[in-house]
Amino acid sequence: MTCWEPKGSFPADVKTRYAADRGLTTRMVLTMFLLGLLYVVLMALLMVIGLPAWLALGIAAAGLFFQWYFSDSVALYAMHARVVTPEEAPQLHAVIDRLCALADMPKPRVAIADTDIPNAFATGRSPGRSVVCATTGLMRRLDAEELEGVLAHELSHVAHRDVAVMTIASFVGVLAGFLTRAMMWSSMGRDRRDQNAALVFLVVLVVSVVVYALSFLLIRVLSRYRELSADRSGALLTAKPSALARALQKVSGDMAAIPSRDLRKAEAFNAFFFTPARSQGLSLSTLFSTHPPLEQRLEQLAKIATQLGQA
């Protein structure tokens, strides 16, 4: 097994020693293909009913471009995080410096979010515009090796350009959602006695909802595999899968001590987080999680430890 195989999708001037993941590549290609089929269905439907497809496409594309281009700024603002210098956070910068040297990748900006919720996230449209953020709650709870494992996981997302991939993948879902709203708006001005218009509205609404649901599920499947891939890549980079496993157990266990009100506020950012923030009880985040179950993540790390002769 080679831990330092460069990832071929990077440009020639951006290299990384993060382990390549052919399974992730295959799943991304398959997901994009299926989402592309859904996109074709939507466009064909728009042409059949005579709606201005270019308008729906343009608005959806503009929204996604904003989401992609300003992803780092939006995430930092939403989490009340701030970028810190090496003088302000020497230990955090030291860990990221070491990991970037190991991975042979550009160093992202480093940020801290002042919250007791133990978590971390990485975002940014490209390695040059990326930012890795740790919460004060995470840094208080983890030792040096565990923190290194979490940050190696997050840097894997940067190395594999996950923000760009997930933004592109979400395009069909955004378009379907916009089409559903557009049809509801347009129906308000129509004669409700026109049965043909009502039938067209119903068909478009049903198809749009189905396309949105399918794209939502496909993206969730891809997101869960991305997290497993980042665990794998981070563990191989540091050669300390047990440290990452301990971090997962600590963070997941300590979530129970966080007030439910704070967790509910943070649930909106679960797609970014190292591990999801979940309030007690059943919620959409537990039914359609962006992350695989803790047991599955720990099982994979245990297998990596065995492969590295650490069992």
Residue, then its C-alpha position, 0 to 999 in steps of 0.5 A: m500500500t502506498c500512502w503518498e500517491p499524488k492525486g492526479s486531479f490537481p493541476a501540475d503546480v499543486k501537488t499533494r501526498y494525500a492517498a488517492d481514493r479510486g473509490l471516491t473518484t468512481r462514486m463521484v463520476l457515477t453520482m455526476f452521471l446520474l445527476g446529469l440524467l436528472y438534469v436532462v429530464l428537467m430541461a426536457l420538461l421545461m422545453v415541453i411546457g414552454l417555460p423559459a429554461w434559460l431563466a431557471l438555469g441562469i438563476a440556479a447557476a448564479g446561486l451556485f456560483f455565489q455559493w461556490y465563490f464565497s463558500d469560505s467567507v459565508a462559512l466563517y461568518a455563519m460560524h462566527a469564526r475568525v482567521v488567526t495568525p501564527e502569533e495568535a494561535p501558535q499550536l494550531h498553526a504548528v500542527i497545520d504546518r506539519l501536516c501540510a509539509l507531510a502532504d506537500m500541499p499549500k497551507p490554507r488559512v487557519a481560523i478559530a470559532d469561539t464555541d464550546i461545540p467540539n468540531a472542525f471544518a474546511t471550506g474554500r473553492s480551491p486550495g489557494r482559497s481554502v480555510v481550516c477552522a477548529t472550534t475552541g471546544l475541540m481544542r480544549r478536549l483533544d490532545a495533540e495527536e487527536l487534534e492532528g488527526v482531525l485536522a488531517h481529515e479536514l485537510s483531505h477535504v481541501a486536497h480533494r477539492d470537496v467544496a467544488v465537487m459538492t457545489i457542482a453536484s448540488f446544481v440539479g437539486v437547486l434547479a429542481g427546487f427553483l422550478t418547483r417554486a416557479m411553478m407554484w408562483s406562476s399557478m397563482g396567476r392562472d385561471r383555476r378552472d383551466q383543467n389543462a393548466a392544472l394538470v401541467f402544474l401537477v405534473v411539473l410539481v411532481v417531477s420536480v419534487v421527485v428530481y429534488a428528492l433523488s438528487f438530495l439522496l445521491i448527494r447524501v450518499l456521496s457526502r457520506y463516502r467523502e467523510l470515510s475517504a477523508d478519515r482514510s486519507g487523514a489516518l494514512l497521512t499521519a499513520k495514527p488511525s487510533a488517534l483519529a478514532r479517539a478523537l471521533q469517540k471524544v467528540s461524539g460523546d461530548m456532544a451530549a453535554i452541549p445544550s440542545r439549543d446550541l446543537r440545533k443552531a449548528e445542525a445547519f452546518n453539519a455538511f461542513f463539520f468533522t462530525p455532525a452536531r445533533s440534538q437529542g431525538l429524531s430529526l432530519s439530520t439523523l434520517f438523512s445524515t451527511h456523515p456515516p455512522l460512528e461505528q462504520r468510521l471506527e471500523q474503517l480506522a481499526k482496519i487501517a490500524t491492522q494494515l499498518g501493523q498497529a493492531 
